[in-house]
């Protein structure tokens, strides 16, 4: 039988103090992950009915934190050397401080981080998820009957509710709920610091997972490698959903490994149930967390086929949390689900297929089915070769494939514009999905990918050898299969606008998985060679394998070490807010204004904001007629219509001649948004706003 490819330090003598160090770190990670899921569920209830008030939520958040910590504290831990625990804590703390000190100020909803921040501000200020438009004093819902006038803007949908026309944010509720706590405690700037905290906990979780799968002494290196990944750092600097998903999914896989190691003990129930709750509950913070939940199904099939009944608790936890997240999304994010149905429906179909295959496998095994001896002898090697071939297949895609989507897709127009500005052949339908392995190599280097592929193939071979021999699968089989499956699905179809570093958000499972595989390879090399070669040779091999990952990663991140993306944007927005009066109704009249400012004015400035549709903006006469009609109705309600332009003063001047004034003129630095090479710098982003009050014609 093949030995585990990971360092097996489980039998090393330990002290109570060493076990206590590891236990408290584990409690922090699992408790934080449980708290994120619990807070998301609380937000569904309270924000869904308009009860998201700080005087209620903050005490409940503290109670849930205590309860989550208590629940997590009861899960058994493994001992780690004191120096290992100290290094893990230091690496995680250092990563959090680094991210916080260089945090971004992406306030305008130009990309998802700004959208999440504006959602958090809206929830904190209005106390609800779906926010009714405050139009009554200015003419009511009839304002939206005017041709081309809408509440909608990117990431914020106009919907009808029992309270009248309302605004429903995009995405699922978890990130907005968690970041809104920061808004209460420190304003928008406070919310911008929370992702750094969550990312630090997620990095600690990766380190503890590495320790749990058999390499405790190498776990600080794994944590450091993940902390050095620029895509991890990039999302930790702003209000993205990925830091939260890293906590919940990492915690879930950690609990899954604990359950697998304790399969003969009473404590397994709590760890197994929590594993399912956390993996399934990831869908509260990212809807594509459904992918990892689905990948639990084959893990469950293998475990249950071996009679490991604890997996039933994991499936129960995953099923309940996934259903709750799905119901929450259907209630409070249904517009968003409609826009991603083309991706979501196949994923659900995959889940159904895997469920049927699992049922079939268990039925077959129950009836005495067994793999023929001739196949079982060759299966481990065949699977290992298959893993290598699959990796080569994915890496070779640029040589024989160009992936495209419909040219009518909104994303195609964005890609075409980027191609034009970067001097590339204009082909807006390209998704660049065939380049995903190249994207990986930008951040960890080609040698690391080769090492990770070899490590994955060896791990699969070991697991298959134990399976065919009738032995219990290694405890790391669950995280291995979930990580590998998620990697393949992501690399095949990333499903994101392919400008960088934006697109790297899709690699926030794949890249840490690569790092952990490389560290596992280094650990195995040291253990293997230390028994067969001089110590110097073993150490040199371990250092070489580790350096092949850490050095390229650090070099790729180095140009971004002190970046402050869109620094100054918060002050710019607050400056605009100060120029708006209580009786102003703000109308975005050009393309950039309509894309960036309606929700900011509505949520952060607390003023009524409307937008114009792209169709009416293309017709000058229709736009003028709509503005005139809107101005008349707003004036009758005692308000003032204020036009806002952000492309240029031209549209504002044409609608209110002589009234336009430059209200904002500054420049910030944004991500480069490159398509075919790794970004290594920021580029300038001018921010300009023109305001003009519309004079009302006498009737």
KOLKOL-507675 format. One record per residue (C-alpha): x, y, z; residue number from 1. Coordinates in Angstrom, 3 decimals. Each point is the difference from the previous one (the first is absolute). Layout:
// KOLKOL-507675
PT     east    north       up  nr
PT        X        Y        Z NUM
...
END
This chain:
// KOLKOL-507675
PT     east    north       up  nr
PT    0.000    0.000    0.000   1
PT    1.221    3.521   -0.802   2
PT    0.711    2.273    2.899   3
PT   -1.604    3.361    0.486   4
PT    1.774    2.742   -1.928   5
PT   -0.217    2.291    2.994   6
PT    2.180    0.254    3.060   7
PT   -1.498   -2.071    2.781   8
PT    0.856    1.821    3.207   9
PT   -3.054   -1.246    1.880  10
PT    1.943   -2.359    2.201  11
PT    2.557    2.552    1.183  12
PT   -0.004    0.527    3.790  13
PT   -1.889    3.152    0.944  14
PT   -0.851    1.965    3.099  15
PT   -3.351    1.235    1.238  16
PT    1.185    3.530   -0.747  17
PT    0.747   -0.912   -3.618  18
PT   -3.423   -1.546   -0.392  19
PT   -1.569    3.083    1.572  20
PT    1.725    2.348   -2.455  21
PT   -1.323   -1.886   -2.967  22
PT   -3.426   -0.326    1.547  23
PT   -0.473    3.731    0.501  24
PT    1.105    0.769   -3.538  25
PT   -2.390   -2.640   -1.308  26
PT   -2.810    1.424    2.130  27
PT    0.631    3.441   -1.478  28
PT   -0.232   -1.251   -3.583  29
PT   -3.004   -2.296    0.444  30
PT   -1.758    2.489    2.274  31
PT    0.481    2.842   -2.493  32
PT   -1.266   -2.154   -2.867  33
PT   -3.067   -1.048    1.993  34
PT   -0.633    3.626    0.948  35
PT    0.067    1.122   -3.645  36
PT   -2.631   -2.568   -0.953  37
PT   -2.119    0.772    3.081  38
PT    0.168    3.760   -0.618  39
PT   -0.975   -0.492   -3.628  40
PT   -3.044   -2.005    1.060  41
PT   -0.877    2.651    2.593  42
PT    0.223    2.643   -2.727  43
PT   -2.424   -1.937   -2.172  44
PT   -2.605    0.201    2.745  45
PT    0.598    3.502    1.339  46
PT    1.012    1.856   -3.164  47
PT   -2.721   -1.828   -1.883  48
PT   -2.674    1.579    2.207  49
PT    1.703    3.355    0.603  50
PT    1.443   -0.712    3.435  51
PT    3.749    0.339   -0.635  52
PT    0.552    2.577    2.751  53
PT    3.354    0.423    1.791  54
PT   -1.571   -0.011    3.476  55
PT   -1.407   -3.453   -0.792  56
PT    2.586   -1.528   -2.317  57
PT    3.225    0.882    1.814  58
PT   -1.025   -1.685    3.293  59
PT   -1.272   -3.007   -1.945  60
PT    3.296   -0.103   -1.912  61
PT    1.863   -0.154    3.310  62
PT   -2.266   -2.784    1.261  63
PT    0.462   -1.958   -3.228  64
PT    3.761    0.476    0.228  65
PT   -0.024   -1.513    3.498  66
PT   -2.255   -2.874   -1.050  67
PT    2.076   -0.695   -3.115  68
PT    3.191   -0.018    2.045  69
PT   -1.548   -2.354    2.558  70
PT   -1.132   -2.394   -2.726  71
PT    3.383    0.087   -1.722  72
PT    1.880   -0.432    3.283  73
PT   -1.647   -3.372    0.499  74
PT    1.560   -1.409   -3.164  75
PT    3.163   -2.026    0.691  76
PT    3.288    1.434   -1.181  77
PT    3.410   -1.385   -0.742  78
PT    3.133    1.211    1.691  79
PT    2.481    2.217   -1.778  80
PT    3.422    1.080    1.238  81
PT   -0.035    3.309    1.835  82
PT    2.302    1.593   -2.557  83
PT   -2.312   -1.167   -2.797  84
PT   -3.044    1.539    1.656  85
PT    1.920    3.226    0.596  86
PT    1.119    0.171   -3.625  87
PT   -3.513   -0.709   -1.260  88
PT   -1.376    2.788    2.151  89
PT    2.783    2.356   -1.064  90
PT   -0.436   -0.706   -3.712  91
PT   -3.768    0.463    0.181  92
PT    0.253    3.139    2.100  93
PT    2.667    1.422   -2.290  94
PT   -2.130   -0.703   -3.063  95
PT   -2.960    1.741    1.609  96
PT    2.044    3.063    0.952  97
PT    1.516    0.169   -3.500  98
PT   -3.415   -0.164   -1.652  99
PT   -1.534    2.544    2.359 100
PT    2.896    2.451   -0.341 101
PT   -0.273   -0.096   -3.808 102
PT   -3.778   -0.331   -0.269 103
PT   -1.793    1.321   -3.048 104
PT   -2.700    2.663   -0.132 105
PT   -2.254   -1.429   -2.699 106
PT   -3.156    1.930    0.821 107
PT   -1.637    0.489   -3.377 108
PT   -1.688   -3.222   -1.169 109
PT    2.210   -0.326   -3.045 110
PT    0.850   -3.582    0.963 111
PT   -1.312   -2.464    2.578 112
PT    1.904    1.389    2.988 113
PT   -1.689    3.382   -0.397 114
PT   -3.360   -1.697   -0.467 115
PT    0.437   -1.997    3.209 116
PT    1.001    3.151    1.886 117
PT   -3.026    1.919   -1.240 118
PT   -2.217   -2.943    0.941 119
PT    1.508    0.025    3.499 120
PT   -0.563    3.758    0.329 121
PT   -3.591   -0.392   -1.192 122
PT   -0.707   -2.775    2.512 123
PT    1.634    1.970    2.814 124
PT   -1.935    3.196   -0.762 125
PT   -3.398   -1.327   -1.122 126
PT   -0.053   -3.136    2.223 127
PT   -1.261   -2.236   -2.799 128
PT    1.247   -1.961   -2.971 129
PT   -2.529    1.078   -2.658 130
PT   -0.419    3.758    0.405 131
PT   -3.199    1.851   -1.010 132
PT    0.639    3.116   -2.050 133
PT   -0.831    3.188    1.906 134
PT   -2.026    1.595   -2.780 135
PT   -3.279    0.924    1.697 136
PT    0.739    3.646    0.673 137
PT    1.215    0.534   -3.570 138
PT   -2.850   -1.548   -1.915 139
PT    0.108   -3.629    1.078 140
PT    0.385   -3.026   -2.258 141
PT   -1.409    2.008   -2.919 142
PT    3.482    1.448   -0.485 143
PT    1.092   -3.384   -1.298 144
PT   -2.717    0.077   -2.653 145
PT    1.920    2.728   -1.796 146
PT    1.751   -1.441   -3.033 147
PT    3.622   -0.962    0.727 148
PT   -0.084    0.721    3.764 149
PT    1.009   -2.894    2.252 150
PT    1.313   -0.953    3.424 151
PT    2.298   -2.620   -1.504 152
PT    3.757    0.276   -0.247 153
PT    2.750   -2.626   -0.279 154
PT   -0.239   -2.453    2.936 155
PT   -3.265    1.577    1.210 156
PT   -3.330   -1.057   -1.484 157
PT   -3.322    1.791   -0.068 158
PT   -2.676   -2.346    1.369 159
PT   -3.594    0.218    1.142 160
PT   -0.648   -0.825    3.636 161
PT   -2.980    0.299    2.309 162
PT    1.369    3.417    0.936 163
PT    0.146    1.177   -3.600 164
PT    2.982    0.450   -2.350 165
PT    3.156   -1.176    1.750 166
PT    3.683   -0.676   -0.585 167
PT    1.365   -3.533    0.362 168
PT    3.800   -0.402    0.228 169
PT    1.839   -2.534   -2.102 170
PT    1.697   -3.088    1.457 171
PT   -0.922   -1.923    3.129 172
PT   -0.502    1.561    3.407 173
PT    3.007   -1.153    2.054 174
PT    2.712    2.517   -0.979 175
PT   -2.308    2.998    0.255 176
PT   -1.134   -1.147    3.434 177
PT    3.510   -0.556    1.385 178
PT    1.494    3.177   -1.491 179
PT   -2.957    2.036    1.310 180
PT    1.262   -0.648    3.530 181
PT    3.128    1.899   -0.952 182
PT   -2.131    2.871   -1.299 183
PT   -1.692    0.283    3.392 184
PT    3.270   -0.206    1.912 185
PT    2.160    2.242   -2.171 186
PT   -1.878    1.256   -3.025 187
PT    0.922   -1.132   -3.525 188
PT    3.672    0.144    0.998 189
PT   -0.734   -2.491    2.782 190
PT   -1.624   -2.389   -2.441 191
PT    3.098    0.155   -2.197 192
PT    2.133   -1.485    2.790 193
PT   -2.127   -3.070    0.724 194
PT    1.102   -1.978   -3.113 195
PT    3.594    0.126    1.247 196
PT   -1.114   -1.565    3.291 197
PT   -1.985   -2.720   -1.727 198
PT    2.803   -0.747   -2.436 199
PT    2.446   -0.380    2.892 200
PT   -2.323   -2.563    1.596 201
PT   -0.317   -1.780   -3.341 202
PT    3.791   -0.183   -0.349 203
PT    0.212   -1.415    3.523 204
PT   -2.587   -2.585   -1.049 205
PT    2.171   -1.090   -2.940 206
PT    2.930   -0.415    2.359 207
PT   -2.027   -2.081    2.446 208
PT   -1.380   -2.104   -2.849 209
PT    3.570   -0.696   -1.125 210
PT    0.837   -1.042    3.551 211
PT   -3.061   -2.235    0.173 212
PT    0.756   -1.849   -3.218 213
PT    3.348   -1.085    1.424 214
PT    2.551    2.814   -0.248 215
PT   -0.241    2.137    3.157 216
PT    3.625    1.122   -0.124 217
PT   -0.461    1.163   -3.580 218
PT   -3.289    1.787    0.604 219
PT    1.517    3.478    0.583 220
PT    1.652   -0.255   -3.410 221
PT   -3.336   -0.849   -1.622 222
PT   -1.655    2.924    1.765 223
PT    2.809    2.339   -1.081 224
PT   -0.226   -1.223   -3.582 225
PT   -3.723    0.734   -0.098 226
PT    0.482    3.391    1.665 227
PT    2.536    0.929   -2.689 228
PT   -2.399   -0.766   -2.859 229
PT   -0.938    3.306   -1.557 230
PT   -3.585   -1.085   -0.839 231
PT   -0.507   -0.780    3.706 232
PT    1.510    3.337    0.993 233
PT   -2.023    1.846   -2.636 234
PT   -3.355   -1.269    1.244 235
PT    1.014    0.494    3.640 236
PT    0.516    3.697   -0.683 237
PT   -3.591    0.701   -0.990 238
PT   -3.572   -1.005    0.753 239
PT   -0.175   -3.095   -2.192 240
PT   -1.799   -3.203    0.953 241
PT    3.092   -2.199   -0.355 242
PT    1.490    0.623    3.472 243
PT   -3.250   -1.232    1.559 244
PT   -0.171   -3.021   -2.302 245
PT    3.606   -0.813    0.877 246
PT   -0.981   -0.124    3.680 247
PT   -3.146   -2.113   -0.419 248
PT    1.346   -2.430   -2.591 249
PT    3.387   -0.332    1.689 250
PT   -1.717   -0.584    3.331 251
PT   -2.294   -2.573   -1.563 252
PT    2.868   -1.974   -1.521 253
PT    1.904    0.192    3.292 254
PT   -3.010   -1.404    1.857 255
PT   -0.384   -2.695   -2.671 256
PT    3.583   -1.125    0.551 257
PT   -0.532   -0.046    3.778 258
PT   -3.079   -2.169   -0.426 259
PT    1.868   -2.416   -2.255 260
PT    2.829   -0.365    2.518 261
PT   -2.440   -0.563    2.876 262
PT   -2.228   -2.484   -1.780 263
PT   -0.013   -2.381    2.964 264
PT   -0.671    2.582    2.705 265
PT   -3.089    1.638    1.422 266
PT    1.253    3.525   -0.814 267
PT   -0.377   -0.690   -3.689 268
PT   -3.644    1.075   -0.096 269
PT    0.651    3.648    0.752 270
PT    2.923    0.291   -2.423 271
PT   -1.816   -1.883   -2.773 272
PT   -3.153    2.082    0.329 273
PT    1.967    3.239    0.106 274
PT    1.947   -0.979   -3.118 275
PT   -3.222   -0.275   -1.964 276
PT   -1.482    3.188    1.462 277
PT    3.080    2.028   -0.903 278
PT    0.536   -1.357   -3.501 279
PT   -3.696    0.323   -0.836 280
PT   -0.222    3.330    1.823 281
PT    2.631    1.464   -2.311 282
PT   -2.924    0.595   -2.371 283
PT   -1.145    2.737    2.408 284
PT    3.066    2.030   -0.996 285
PT    0.612   -1.238   -3.550 286
PT   -2.646   -1.740   -2.069 287
PT    2.664   -2.034   -1.809 288
PT    0.776   -1.607    3.352 289
PT   -2.607   -2.466   -1.246 290
PT    2.806   -1.489   -2.109 291
PT    2.000   -1.120    3.036 292
PT   -3.149   -1.312    1.681 293
PT   -0.708   -2.148   -3.047 294
PT    3.574   -1.301    0.107 295
PT   -0.706   -1.330    3.497 296
PT   -2.303   -2.548   -1.602 297
PT    2.720   -2.265   -1.480 298
PT    1.945    0.346    3.264 299
PT   -3.088   -1.205    1.832 300
PT   -0.445   -2.863   -2.449 301
PT    3.502   -1.310    0.626 302
PT   -0.285    0.369    3.771 303
PT   -3.452   -1.556    0.279 304
PT    1.016   -2.884   -2.257 305
PT    2.660   -0.780    2.609 306
PT   -2.575    0.097    2.777 307
PT    1.071    3.368    1.415 308
PT   -3.376    1.063    1.347 309
PT    1.255    3.350    1.292 310
PT   -0.280    1.333   -3.545 311
PT   -3.785   -0.017    0.396 312
PT    0.313    2.879    2.461 313
PT    2.110    1.921   -2.529 314
PT   -2.575   -0.514   -2.724 315
PT   -2.762    1.075    2.368 316
PT    1.834    3.183    0.946 317
PT    0.849    0.782   -3.615 318
PT   -3.540   -0.678   -1.164 319
PT   -1.660    2.175    2.629 320
PT    2.378    2.947   -0.401 321
PT   -0.163   -0.185   -3.798 322
PT   -3.788   -0.039    0.009 323
PT   -0.110    2.960    2.387 324
PT    2.476    1.927   -2.156 325
PT   -2.016   -0.836   -3.091 326
PT   -3.269    1.160    1.551 327
PT    1.695    3.216    1.129 328
PT    1.315    0.615   -3.505 329
PT   -3.384   -0.656   -1.598 330
PT   -1.627    2.440    2.414 331
PT    2.527    2.814    0.180 332
PT    2.210   -0.463   -3.102 333
PT   -2.383   -1.425   -2.588 334
PT    0.929    2.582   -2.640 335
PT    3.648   -0.993    0.282 336
PT   -0.839   -3.693   -0.292 337
PT   -1.845    0.750   -3.221 338
PT    3.076    1.628   -1.525 339
PT    2.262   -2.987    0.783 340
PT   -2.484   -2.742   -0.820 341
PT    2.106   -1.114   -2.976 342
PT    2.808   -0.906    2.417 343
PT   -2.106   -1.023    2.975 344
PT   -2.308   -2.496   -1.704 345
PT    2.848   -2.205   -1.361 346
PT    1.578    0.039    3.459 347
PT   -3.234   -1.187    1.576 348
PT   -0.229   -2.635   -2.734 349
PT    3.487   -1.181    0.877 350
PT   -1.073   -0.317    3.620 351
PT   -3.007   -2.113   -0.940 352
PT    2.171   -2.215   -2.197 353
PT    2.545   -0.519    2.764 354
PT   -2.789   -0.800    2.444 355
PT   -1.366   -2.665   -2.331 356
PT    3.451   -1.484   -0.556 357
PT    0.562   -0.104    3.752 358
PT   -3.303   -1.759    0.571 359
PT    0.896   -2.473   -2.727 360
PT    3.435   -0.682    1.476 361
PT   -1.385   -0.627    3.475 362
PT   -2.746   -2.254   -1.360 363
PT    2.575   -1.942   -2.000 364
PT    2.304   -0.391    2.996 365
PT   -2.879   -1.050    2.239 366
PT   -0.855   -2.762   -2.441 367
PT    3.538   -1.306    0.206 368
PT    1.455    1.787   -2.986 369
PT    3.777    0.185   -0.176 370
PT    2.595    1.242   -2.443 371
PT    1.567   -2.941   -1.865 372
PT    3.448   -0.853    1.294 373
PT    1.646    0.646   -3.356 374
PT   -1.377    3.562   -0.028 375
PT    0.646    0.747    3.669 376
PT    3.688   -0.900   -0.391 377
PT    0.410    2.535   -2.782 378
PT   -2.425    2.648    1.235 379
PT    2.409    2.023    2.218 380
PT    2.589    0.365   -2.741 381
PT   -2.668    0.679   -2.613 382
PT   -1.538    2.774    2.077 383
PT    3.395    1.579    0.639 384
PT    0.761   -0.013   -3.717 385
PT   -3.473    1.401   -0.652 386
PT    0.673    2.912    2.348 387
PT    3.212    0.847   -1.853 388
PT   -1.688   -0.266   -3.387 389
PT   -2.870    2.217    1.157 390
PT    2.485    2.611    1.202 391
PT    1.830   -0.072   -3.318 392
PT   -3.320    0.214   -1.836 393
PT   -1.011    3.148    1.882 394
PT    3.444    1.571   -0.441 395
PT   -0.008   -0.680   -3.746 396
PT   -3.322    1.693   -0.725 397
PT    1.523    3.219   -1.412 398
PT    1.614   -2.115   -2.731 399
PT   -3.251   -1.328   -1.384 400
PT   -2.933    1.916    1.472 401
PT   -1.402    3.531    0.072 402
PT   -3.014    0.255    2.291 403
PT   -2.713    2.490   -0.954 404
PT   -3.391    1.119    1.240 405
PT   -2.792    1.846   -1.775 406
PT    1.094    3.349   -1.410 407
PT   -3.304    1.382    1.334 408
PT    0.953   -0.717    3.600 409
PT    0.672    3.221    1.979 410
PT    3.383   -1.393    1.000 411
PT    0.972   -0.267   -3.662 412
PT   -0.276    3.741   -0.411 413
PT    2.249    0.515    3.021 414
PT    2.604   -2.414   -1.385 415
PT   -0.122    1.653   -3.425 416
PT    0.665    3.394    1.554 417
PT    2.959   -1.356    1.972 418
PT    1.417   -1.689   -3.093 419
PT   -0.230    3.241   -1.956 420
PT    1.782    1.999    2.696 421
PT    2.758   -2.619    0.366 422
PT    0.681   -0.283   -3.720 423
PT   -1.315   -3.554   -0.283 424
PT   -2.128   -1.504   -2.739 425
PT   -3.564    0.982    0.804 426
PT   -2.002   -3.168    0.652 427
PT   -2.377    0.824    2.838 428
PT   -1.464   -3.479    0.109 429
PT    3.230   -1.468    1.377 430
PT   -0.120   -1.116    3.627 431
PT    3.691   -0.981    0.146 432
PT   -1.085   -3.050    2.020 433
PT    2.589   -2.112   -1.814 434
PT    2.712    2.103    1.700 435
PT   -0.857   -0.894    3.604 436
PT    3.094   -2.147    0.629 437
PT    2.101    2.877   -1.318 438
PT   -1.716    2.250    2.541 439
PT    1.101   -2.402    2.726 440
PT    3.594    0.039   -1.224 441
PT    0.111    3.804    0.269 442
PT   -0.354   -0.176    3.774 443
PT    1.794   -3.201    1.067 444
PT    2.240   -0.840   -2.960 445
PT    0.093   -2.994   -2.322 446
PT    2.221   -2.139    2.290 447
PT   -2.580    0.232    2.777 448
PT   -2.734   -1.164   -2.356 449
PT    2.103   -2.998   -1.020 450
PT    0.717   -0.864    3.627 451
PT   -3.664    0.404    0.946 452
PT   -1.137   -2.232   -2.858 453
PT    2.459   -2.725    0.971 454
PT   -1.028    0.323    3.649 455
PT   -3.677   -0.247   -0.914 456
PT    0.584   -3.063   -2.148 457
PT    1.900   -1.687    2.834 458
PT   -2.700    0.839    2.549 459
PT   -2.684   -1.420   -2.279 460
PT    2.069   -3.150   -0.447 461
PT    0.366   -0.422    3.776 462
PT   -3.722    0.504    0.602 463
PT   -0.911   -2.413   -2.793 464
PT    2.445   -2.595    1.338 465
PT   -1.650    0.097    3.394 466
PT   -3.428   -0.178   -1.572 467
PT    0.775   -3.041   -2.118 468
PT    1.706   -1.670    2.976 469
PT   -3.160    0.453    2.078 470
PT    1.725    2.338    2.434 471
PT   -1.432    3.219    1.383 472
PT    0.666    2.964   -2.234 473
PT    2.554    2.564    1.232 474
PT   -1.587    2.828    2.025 475
PT    1.134    2.521   -2.611 476
PT   -2.018   -1.677   -2.771 477
PT   -2.964    2.355    0.450 478
PT    1.946    3.271   -0.349 479
PT    2.025   -1.569   -2.817 480
PT   -3.037   -0.942   -2.084 481
PT   -1.851    3.247    0.683 482
PT    3.089    2.060   -0.812 483
PT    0.834   -1.984   -3.124 484
PT   -3.573    0.019   -1.280 485
PT   -0.385    3.701    0.607 486
PT    3.307    0.617   -1.767 487
PT   -1.010   -1.912   -3.112 488
PT   -3.423    1.655   -0.219 489
PT    1.479    3.467    0.527 490
PT    2.800   -0.449   -2.507 491
PT   -2.402   -1.327   -2.605 492
PT   -2.572    2.757    0.407 493
PT    1.043    2.915    2.236 494
PT   -3.152    1.970   -0.829 495
PT    1.389    3.495    0.553 496
PT    0.925    3.060   -2.032 497
PT    3.624   -0.882   -0.915 498
PT    1.807    3.221    0.926 499
PT    2.746   -0.259    2.578 500
PT    0.391    0.089    2.931 501
PT   -3.817   -0.048    0.155 502
PT   -0.255   -3.516   -1.477 503
PT    2.359   -1.441    2.632 504
PT   -2.905    0.017    2.451 505
PT   -1.033   -3.283   -1.595 506
PT    3.315   -1.552    1.023 507
PT   -0.413    0.477    3.755 508
PT   -0.499   -3.753    0.507 509
PT    2.339   -1.189   -2.733 510
PT    3.081    2.007    1.007 511
PT   -0.035   -0.933    3.721 512
PT   -0.582   -3.609   -1.089 513
PT    3.142    0.202   -2.155 514
PT    2.012    1.432    2.897 515
PT   -1.123   -2.709    2.425 516
PT    0.810   -2.741   -2.534 517
PT    3.484    1.446   -0.494 518
PT    0.636    0.211    3.739 519
PT   -1.244   -3.588    0.345 520
PT    2.480   -1.052   -2.689 521
PT    2.842    1.713    1.855 522
PT   -1.027   -1.643    3.270 523
PT   -0.168   -3.443   -1.601 524
PT    3.364    0.468   -1.696 525
PT    1.676    0.869    3.281 526
PT   -1.562   -2.938    1.835 527
PT    0.732   -2.452   -2.804 528
PT    3.586    1.091   -0.629 529
PT    0.903    0.350    3.677 530
PT   -0.324   -3.785    0.274 531
PT    1.985   -0.766   -3.142 532
PT    2.529    2.795   -0.494 533
PT    2.188    2.384    2.010 534
PT   -1.865    2.678    1.911 535
PT    1.497    2.714   -2.189 536
PT   -1.555   -1.581   -3.089 537
PT   -3.428   -0.208    1.636 538
PT    0.174    3.596    1.174 539
PT    1.176    1.199   -3.408 540
PT   -2.871   -1.782   -1.724 541
PT   -2.563    1.487    2.378 542
PT    1.424    3.489   -0.348 543
PT    0.093   -0.284   -3.795 544
PT   -3.623   -1.145   -0.222 545
PT   -1.206    2.660    2.415 546
PT    2.013    2.734   -1.695 547
PT   -1.391   -1.004   -3.394 548
PT   -3.381    1.128    1.301 549
PT    0.727    2.779    2.486 550
PT    2.597    1.937   -2.014 551
PT   -2.036    0.438   -3.222 552
PT   -3.071    0.811    2.094 553
PT    1.829    2.702    1.936 554
PT    1.525    1.438   -3.171 555
PT   -3.386    0.213   -1.705 556
PT   -1.520    1.758    3.007 557
PT    2.918    2.367    0.625 558
PT   -1.122    2.752   -2.456 559
PT   -3.353    0.102    1.820 560
PT    1.367    0.000    3.536 561
PT   -1.081    3.553    0.883 562
PT   -2.790    0.714   -2.474 563
PT   -3.013    2.004    1.151 564
PT   -2.655   -0.561   -2.663 565
PT   -2.303    3.014   -0.506 566
PT    1.379    1.737    3.073 567
PT   -1.786    3.327    0.426 568
PT   -3.306   -1.199   -1.398 569
PT   -1.714    0.030    3.386 570
PT    0.810    3.677    0.530 571
PT   -1.125    0.756   -3.554 572
PT   -3.384   -1.625    0.538 573
PT   -0.522    1.676    3.350 574
PT    0.804    3.316   -1.672 575
PT   -2.824   -0.554   -2.479 576
PT   -2.373   -0.976    2.810 577
PT    0.659    3.323    1.732 578
PT   -1.157    1.844   -3.110 579
PT   -3.421   -1.658   -0.087 580
PT   -2.978    1.506    1.802 581
PT   -2.849   -1.798    1.724 582
PT   -2.447    1.020   -2.720 583
PT    2.212   -1.066   -2.904 584
PT   -0.970   -2.831   -2.309 585
PT    3.147   -1.049   -1.865 586
PT   -0.272   -1.336   -3.545 587
PT    2.966   -1.709   -1.702 588
PT   -0.106    1.136   -3.623 589
PT    3.025   -1.498   -1.742 590
PT    1.436   -3.494   -0.226 591
PT    2.686    0.189    2.665 592
PT   -2.247    1.865    2.409 593
PT   -2.699   -2.653   -0.430 594
PT    2.524   -2.777    0.608 595
PT    1.742    1.421    3.062 596
PT   -2.044    2.543    1.926 597
PT   -3.721   -0.814    0.556 598
PT    0.456   -2.439    2.879 599
PT    2.794    2.082    1.530 600
PT   -2.287    3.056    0.108 601
PT   -2.917   -2.091    1.235 602
PT    1.827   -2.003    2.650 603
PT    3.104    1.854    1.090 604
PT   -1.303    3.546   -0.504 605
PT   -3.545   -0.797    1.120 606
PT   -1.652    1.856   -2.875 607
PT   -2.587   -1.083   -2.556 608
PT    1.792   -1.214   -3.122 609
PT   -1.306   -1.031   -3.401 610
PT    1.693   -1.007   -3.200 611
PT   -0.632    0.073   -3.723 612
PT   -0.119   -3.092   -2.167 613
PT    2.509   -0.530   -2.792 614
PT   -2.821    0.125   -2.552 615
PT   -1.153    3.496    0.941 616
PT    3.588    1.257    0.246 617
PT    0.470   -0.840   -3.675 618
PT   -2.837    2.359   -1.005 619
PT    0.719    3.623    0.928 620
PT   -3.574    1.142   -0.548 621
PT   -1.462   -2.855    2.056 622
PT    2.488    0.655    2.787 623
PT   -0.867    3.699    0.082 624
PT   -3.726   -0.765    0.102 625
PT    0.446   -2.488    2.849 626
PT    2.130    2.432    2.000 627
PT   -2.554    2.777   -0.491 628
PT   -2.878   -2.222    1.126 629
PT    1.931   -1.238    3.015 630
PT    1.064    3.505    0.970 631
PT   -3.603    1.196   -0.090 632
PT   -1.224   -2.780    2.291 633
PT    2.880    0.371    2.433 634
PT   -0.611    3.743    0.187 635
PT   -3.690   -0.589    0.717 636
PT    1.062   -2.165    2.939 637
PT    2.189    2.753    1.414 638
PT    3.305   -1.417   -1.182 639
PT    2.749    0.936   -2.408 640
PT    1.204   -2.183   -2.863 641
PT    3.787   -0.101   -0.077 642
PT    1.701   -1.454   -3.058 643
PT    3.220   -1.959    0.487 644
PT    2.471   -0.746   -2.777 645
PT    3.298   -1.850    0.278 646
PT    1.180   -0.479   -3.603 647
PT    0.211    3.668   -0.942 648
PT   -2.038    3.187    0.502 649
PT   -1.602   -0.330   -3.428 650
PT   -3.218   -1.809    0.897 651
PT   -0.539    2.068    3.145 652
PT    0.578    3.233   -1.950 653
PT   -2.415   -1.026   -2.735 654
PT   -2.758   -0.646    2.525 655
PT    0.696    2.977    2.286 656
PT    1.850    2.637   -2.075 657
PT    2.311    2.155    2.087 658
PT   -0.785   -1.826    3.235 659
PT    2.666   -2.725   -0.017 660
PT    2.740    0.253    2.575 661
PT    2.978   -2.233    0.635 662
PT   -0.690   -1.592    3.404 663
PT    2.839   -2.522    0.048 664
PT    3.324   -0.121   -1.816 665
PT    2.600   -2.398    1.361 666
PT    2.043   -2.997   -1.038 667
PT    0.493   -3.346    1.725 668
PT    1.914   -3.143   -0.971 669
PT   -1.833   -3.132   -1.120 670
PT    0.960   -3.521   -1.061 671
PT    1.461   -0.256   -3.484 672
PT   -2.717   -2.303   -1.453 673
PT    2.317   -1.921   -2.337 674
PT   -1.113   -2.906   -2.170 675
PT    3.121   -1.842   -1.109 676
PT    2.723    0.671    2.562 677
PT    0.487    0.126    3.737 678
PT   -0.708    3.439    1.486 679
PT    2.871    1.597    1.878 680
PT   -1.142    3.594    0.510 681
PT   -2.996    2.259    0.489 682
PT   -1.354    2.488   -2.541 683
PT   -1.650    3.373    0.450 684
PT   -3.772    0.318    0.263 685
PT   -1.405    3.530   -0.354 686
PT   -3.089    0.720    2.096 687
PT   -2.067    2.938   -1.133 688
PT   -3.590    0.966    0.772 689
PT   -2.087    2.844   -1.397 690
PT   -3.195    1.096    1.754 691
PT   -2.747    2.268   -1.255 692
PT   -3.389    0.952    1.392 693
PT   -2.721   -0.135   -2.645 694
PT   -2.041    3.186   -0.305 695
PT   -3.715   -0.717   -0.092 696
PT   -1.902    1.507   -2.897 697
PT   -3.108    1.908    1.085 698
PT   -3.222   -1.795   -0.837 699
END
